[in-house]
Amino acid sequence: MATPEQTTRTAKVGLIGLAVMGENLAMNIERNGYPIAVFNRDPRKVEHFVAEAEGKQVIGAKSFEEFVRSVERPRKIILLVKAGDPVDWTINQLKPFLEPDDIIIDGGNSYFLDTARREKELKEHGFFFIGSGVSGGEKGALWGPSLMPGGAREAYEQIRPIWEAIAAKVDDGPCVTYIGPDGAGHFVKMIHNGIEYGDMQLIAETYDLMRRLLGLEAEEMADIFDEWNRGDLESYLIEITAQILRVKDEETGRPLVDVVLDKAGQKGTGQWTSKVALDLGVVIPTINASVDARTMSSRKEERVEASKQIKGAVAAGEVGDKREMVEAIHDALYASKICSYTQGMNLIRAGSANWNWDINLGEVARIWKGGCIIRAQFLDKIKQAYQRRADLPNLLLDSEFKAWVDNAQPNWRRVVANALQAGVPAPAMSASLGYFDMFRTADLPLNLTQAQRDFFGSHTYERADKPELGFVHTEWEEMLEKQKSGV
C-alpha cells in the first residue's frame, strides 16, 4: 500500500479497477511516462500490483479520498470496472472528492446511452465524463490498444497526449481519434464488437466448411489460414486461427480445438448492436446471424438430442477439386466480410446522424487498423473508400469493393450452395450473400407484402407507376368481387 513518501507524490493519471485489463493499461500508461495512481475495492489487489511494480511510478491508494487526492488537477481518472451499476456506484464514491473540471474516463464496455446520461449528469456538477472504447484484449491494453473516446471535445484534448501515447501505432498515426460527443465513443466500440462477432462467425463457418465439405485436418487448415494471412485476408483473427489449429491437446494428442466444447459465450455487446440496428432501421443480417449462432450454440443439449432425431442432407453435392474449393471458400469469406463491415459502418453512420455526432467513418476505419481485435489489412481499404467519398452510402458502391465482389460472386455462390446442399450451417455467410442480393435488387417482392398489409389492415401503399398519388388504399375483396361479376 502507499507509503507516507508515496502519498506526498502526485500522479498524472488515476485508474480504478485492477483486473487484468486494468493492470495492463496502468502499466502501459506508466511505461509511456505518466505516473499513475491505482485503486481497487479489494485492497489486496492494490498491494499486489504496487509490489509487482516496484521501482515504477505507481502510487497505491487505500481509499477513494486518498486516491483522488493523489492525482494532480485537473484529474484524469480512468474506470475499468464492470459495465452497468458498478460504474454508477464508483462515480458516486468519487464525486464527493472531485473538483470542477476533473475528468472521469470510462474505459469499459458501457452501453452508450448510459454513457450519455452520465456525461450529462456529471456536467451539471462541473465534471467531465468521457466514454472511451478500449479494444485489443489484455495484450492490447499493455502494448497499445485501439481507443475510441467520446465526450466533450475540450475534455478529450486534455487526455489526448496520454491516449495518443498509449495507443497502438500504425503507418498513419496512433490508433485513436476523437469520435464525437456524449456516448459516441462507446457506440462505436459497441459496433466494433458487433463486427467482431461477424468476423469470428464467418471464420468459424469457413473452418467448418473446410473440415466437413473437404475433410481437411487441423494442420492442413492451419497452413491455409497462414497462407491467407499473407494476402488480402491478413488480420489478427486469421492469424490466431492458424495458431489455434496447430495446438495439440497434451492429454489426448488431438488438436486442442477439437476438444473445446462448442458453446460460445457473449457479454451483450452483440445483442446491443442488433437491438440498436432494429431501432434505427439499419439492416445488419450478418451480425444478427452471428449473435444468433452464439445463442444457438448455448443450447448444446437440445442440439445433441435433435441430431439424433432429425436427419440432415441425404447427399452432399460434388465439391470438385479441393484446391479450387479452398480458393472459392477464401473468396466467399472475403466477400461476406465486406458485407459484414458494410453493415457495421452503415450502423455507425445512422447512429451519428440520429444523435448528431458527426463521426468520421474513414477515421474509425483507420484507428481499427492496429491494436483492436478486428485489426486487418482490409481496414485500410475501407479508410481509402471513405477518403474517395466521405458520404459513401454503402461500401458495396465503392469502385474497388464493387469490382472485387463482382469477381468473387461465382465462388461465393458456389460455396453457399454447397453448404446448403450438404446441410452444413453457414448462417452468417448466407446472410451476407442474402444482404448483397437484396441490396443489388431494384424490385423486391415486398410489393406483395405491402399489398397483404393493405388487404388485412388498410395500411395503404404507394403505386410504383403513379408516385404523385402518395399513399392509397384498395378494398381488395370488393374489387375482386366486381372483377368476378364483370362489373
QUIPEUR-V71197 format. One record per residue. RES is the residue in one small letter. OMEGA is omega in whole degrees, 0 to 359 (* if undefined). D_FIRST is the distance of its C-alpha to the first C-alpha in whole Angstrom. Layout:
res: {RES | RES}
omega: {OMEGA | OMEGA}
d_first: {D_FIRST | D_FIRST}
//
This chain:
res: {m | a | t | p | e | q | t | t | r | t | a | k | v | g | l | i | g | l | a | v | m | g | e | n | l | a | m | n | i | e | r | n | g | y | p | i | a | v | f | n | r | d | p | r | k | v | e | h | f | v | a | e | a | e | g | k | q | v | i | g | a | k | s | f | e | e | f | v | r | s | v | e | r | p | r | k | i | i | l | l | v | k | a | g | d | p | v | d | w | t | i | n | q | l | k | p | f | l | e | p | d | d | i | i | i | d | g | g | n | s | y | f | l | d | t | a | r | r | e | k | e | l | k | e | h | g | f | f | f | i | g | s | g | v | s | g | g | e | k | g | a | l | w | g | p | s | l | m | p | g | g | a | r | e | a | y | e | q | i | r | p | i | w | e | a | i | a | a | k | v | d | d | g | p | c | v | t | y | i | g | p | d | g | a | g | h | f | v | k | m | i | h | n | g | i | e | y | g | d | m | q | l | i | a | e | t | y | d | l | m | r | r | l | l | g | l | e | a | e | e | m | a | d | i | f | d | e | w | n | r | g | d | l | e | s | y | l | i | e | i | t | a | q | i | l | r | v | k | d | e | e | t | g | r | p | l | v | d | v | v | l | d | k | a | g | q | k | g | t | g | q | w | t | s | k | v | a | l | d | l | g | v | v | i | p | t | i | n | a | s | v | d | a | r | t | m | s | s | r | k | e | e | r | v | e | a | s | k | q | i | k | g | a | v | a | a | g | e | v | g | d | k | r | e | m | v | e | a | i | h | d | a | l | y | a | s | k | i | c | s | y | t | q | g | m | n | l | i | r | a | g | s | a | n | w | n | w | d | i | n | l | g | e | v | a | r | i | w | k | g | g | c | i | i | r | a | q | f | l | d | k | i | k | q | a | y | q | r | r | a | d | l | p | n | l | l | l | d | s | e | f | k | a | w | v | d | n | a | q | p | n | w | r | r | v | v | a | n | a | l | q | a | g | v | p | a | p | a | m | s | a | s | l | g | y | f | d | m | f | r | t | a | d | l | p | l | n | l | t | q | a | q | r | d | f | f | g | s | h | t | y | e | r | a | d | k | p | e | l | g | f | v | h | t | e | w | e | e | m | l | e | k | q | k | s | g | v}
omega: {184 | 175 | 177 | 179 | 182 | 186 | 176 | 178 | 176 | 179 | 176 | 185 | 172 | 179 | 178 | 178 | 186 | 163 | 187 | 180 | 180 | 178 | 183 | 178 | 178 | 180 | 177 | 180 | 181 | 181 | 181 | 170 | 181 | 176 | 188 | 172 | 183 | 178 | 176 | 180 | 176 | 184 | 180 | 178 | 178 | 180 | 181 | 183 | 180 | 178 | 180 | 183 | 182 | 181 | 179 | 183 | 183 | 178 | 177 | 181 | 182 | 182 | 177 | 181 | 179 | 179 | 182 | 182 | 184 | 181 | 183 | 181 | 344 | 189 | 176 | 187 | 182 | 174 | 172 | 180 | 182 | 181 | 177 | 184 | 180 | 178 | 179 | 180 | 182 | 178 | 181 | 177 | 182 | 192 | 182 | 186 | 181 | 177 | 183 | 178 | 172 | 185 | 171 | 181 | 178 | 181 | 180 | 180 | 180 | 175 | 190 | 179 | 172 | 179 | 178 | 179 | 182 | 180 | 180 | 181 | 182 | 178 | 180 | 179 | 179 | 180 | 174 | 177 | 178 | 172 | 185 | 171 | 177 | 182 | 178 | 179 | 184 | 181 | 178 | 180 | 183 | 189 | 177 | 178 | 166 | 187 | 184 | 184 | 175 | 182 | 179 | 182 | 182 | 177 | 179 | 181 | 178 | 179 | 185 | 180 | 180 | 183 | 179 | 180 | 186 | 183 | 172 | 180 | 175 | 187 | 182 | 171 | 178 | 184 | 176 | 174 | 175 | 184 | 182 | 183 | 178 | 188 | 187 | 182 | 180 | 175 | 180 | 177 | 178 | 179 | 173 | 181 | 176 | 177 | 177 | 175 | 181 | 179 | 184 | 180 | 179 | 178 | 178 | 178 | 177 | 177 | 182 | 179 | 181 | 181 | 184 | 181 | 186 | 178 | 182 | 176 | 184 | 181 | 178 | 179 | 177 | 178 | 180 | 180 | 176 | 179 | 179 | 182 | 175 | 181 | 186 | 176 | 182 | 181 | 178 | 184 | 176 | 180 | 183 | 176 | 178 | 180 | 180 | 184 | 180 | 184 | 179 | 175 | 183 | 183 | 186 | 184 | 179 | 172 | 184 | 180 | 181 | 180 | 174 | 180 | 185 | 174 | 183 | 179 | 174 | 184 | 173 | 184 | 176 | 178 | 176 | 180 | 179 | 182 | 181 | 179 | 177 | 181 | 184 | 179 | 179 | 184 | 179 | 187 | 180 | 180 | 178 | 180 | 180 | 176 | 179 | 181 | 178 | 179 | 178 | 181 | 181 | 181 | 186 | 184 | 178 | 181 | 179 | 179 | 179 | 181 | 179 | 187 | 185 | 179 | 177 | 181 | 178 | 179 | 179 | 177 | 178 | 180 | 178 | 182 | 185 | 182 | 178 | 180 | 176 | 177 | 178 | 179 | 175 | 182 | 179 | 179 | 183 | 179 | 179 | 179 | 178 | 180 | 181 | 179 | 176 | 180 | 180 | 180 | 177 | 179 | 176 | 179 | 182 | 178 | 179 | 179 | 184 | 183 | 176 | 183 | 181 | 181 | 178 | 184 | 178 | 178 | 177 | 178 | 182 | 184 | 175 | 182 | 180 | 173 | 188 | 183 | 182 | 180 | 186 | 174 | 182 | 183 | 177 | 177 | 177 | 178 | 181 | 179 | 179 | 173 | 178 | 180 | 185 | 182 | 180 | 185 | 183 | 181 | 180 | 177 | 175 | 186 | 182 | 181 | 179 | 180 | 182 | 181 | 177 | 181 | 183 | 187 | 182 | 179 | 180 | 181 | 179 | 182 | 181 | 178 | 178 | 178 | 180 | 182 | 182 | 181 | 177 | 184 | 176 | 188 | 182 | 179 | 177 | 179 | 178 | 180 | 177 | 177 | 180 | 182 | 177 | 183 | 184 | 183 | 182 | 184 | 178 | 181 | 181 | 170 | 177 | 178 | 181 | 176 | 177 | 180 | 179 | 181 | 187 | 184 | 180 | 184 | 180 | 178 | 176 | 177 | 179 | 183 | 181 | 183 | 183 | 180 | 184 | 182 | 180 | 179 | 177 | 170 | 190 | 182 | 179 | 180 | 180 | 179 | 178 | 182 | 178 | 184 | 178 | 180 | *}
d_first: {0 | 4 | 6 | 10 | 11 | 9 | 10 | 14 | 14 | 15 | 15 | 19 | 18 | 15 | 15 | 15 | 15 | 14 | 17 | 19 | 20 | 17 | 15 | 19 | 19 | 16 | 17 | 20 | 20 | 18 | 20 | 23 | 22 | 19 | 16 | 14 | 11 | 10 | 10 | 11 | 13 | 12 | 8 | 9 | 10 | 7 | 5 | 9 | 9 | 7 | 8 | 12 | 12 | 11 | 14 | 14 | 14 | 10 | 8 | 5 | 6 | 7 | 11 | 13 | 14 | 11 | 11 | 15 | 15 | 13 | 16 | 19 | 22 | 24 | 21 | 21 | 19 | 19 | 20 | 20 | 20 | 24 | 27 | 28 | 27 | 23 | 24 | 26 | 23 | 20 | 22 | 23 | 20 | 19 | 23 | 23 | 20 | 22 | 25 | 28 | 28 | 25 | 25 | 23 | 24 | 24 | 24 | 25 | 29 | 30 | 33 | 35 | 36 | 33 | 32 | 35 | 34 | 31 | 32 | 35 | 33 | 30 | 33 | 34 | 31 | 31 | 28 | 29 | 28 | 28 | 29 | 28 | 30 | 28 | 30 | 29 | 27 | 24 | 26 | 27 | 24 | 23 | 26 | 27 | 28 | 31 | 30 | 32 | 31 | 33 | 33 | 34 | 35 | 34 | 30 | 31 | 32 | 29 | 27 | 30 | 29 | 25 | 27 | 30 | 27 | 26 | 29 | 31 | 34 | 38 | 41 | 41 | 38 | 34 | 34 | 33 | 35 | 35 | 37 | 38 | 37 | 35 | 35 | 37 | 34 | 33 | 37 | 37 | 34 | 36 | 39 | 37 | 36 | 40 | 41 | 39 | 40 | 44 | 43 | 42 | 45 | 47 | 46 | 46 | 49 | 50 | 49 | 51 | 54 | 54 | 53 | 56 | 59 | 59 | 57 | 55 | 52 | 49 | 49 | 52 | 50 | 47 | 50 | 51 | 47 | 47 | 50 | 49 | 46 | 48 | 50 | 50 | 48 | 45 | 42 | 38 | 39 | 43 | 41 | 38 | 41 | 43 | 40 | 40 | 44 | 43 | 41 | 42 | 41 | 41 | 42 | 45 | 46 | 46 | 45 | 41 | 42 | 45 | 43 | 41 | 42 | 43 | 41 | 39 | 36 | 36 | 33 | 35 | 36 | 39 | 40 | 39 | 41 | 44 | 44 | 44 | 47 | 49 | 48 | 49 | 52 | 51 | 52 | 49 | 51 | 49 | 45 | 47 | 48 | 45 | 43 | 46 | 46 | 42 | 44 | 47 | 45 | 43 | 46 | 46 | 48 | 51 | 51 | 52 | 55 | 56 | 57 | 59 | 61 | 61 | 63 | 62 | 64 | 67 | 67 | 65 | 67 | 67 | 64 | 67 | 65 | 62 | 61 | 62 | 60 | 57 | 58 | 59 | 56 | 54 | 56 | 55 | 51 | 51 | 54 | 52 | 49 | 50 | 51 | 48 | 46 | 49 | 48 | 45 | 46 | 48 | 46 | 44 | 47 | 48 | 44 | 44 | 48 | 47 | 44 | 45 | 42 | 45 | 43 | 44 | 44 | 45 | 41 | 40 | 42 | 41 | 37 | 37 | 39 | 35 | 32 | 33 | 34 | 38 | 38 | 42 | 44 | 46 | 44 | 45 | 49 | 48 | 46 | 50 | 52 | 50 | 51 | 54 | 54 | 51 | 53 | 54 | 54 | 54 | 53 | 56 | 58 | 57 | 59 | 57 | 56 | 59 | 61 | 58 | 58 | 62 | 62 | 60 | 62 | 64 | 61 | 59 | 62 | 63 | 59 | 59 | 63 | 62 | 59 | 61 | 64 | 62 | 60 | 56 | 54 | 53 | 52 | 50 | 53 | 56 | 54 | 53 | 57 | 58 | 56 | 58 | 61 | 61 | 60 | 63 | 65 | 67 | 69 | 67 | 68 | 66 | 70 | 71 | 67 | 68 | 72 | 71 | 68 | 71 | 73 | 71 | 69 | 71 | 68 | 71 | 71 | 71 | 75 | 74 | 77 | 77 | 74 | 76 | 76 | 72 | 72 | 74 | 75 | 78 | 79 | 79 | 81 | 84 | 84 | 85 | 87 | 89 | 89 | 90 | 93 | 94 | 94}
//
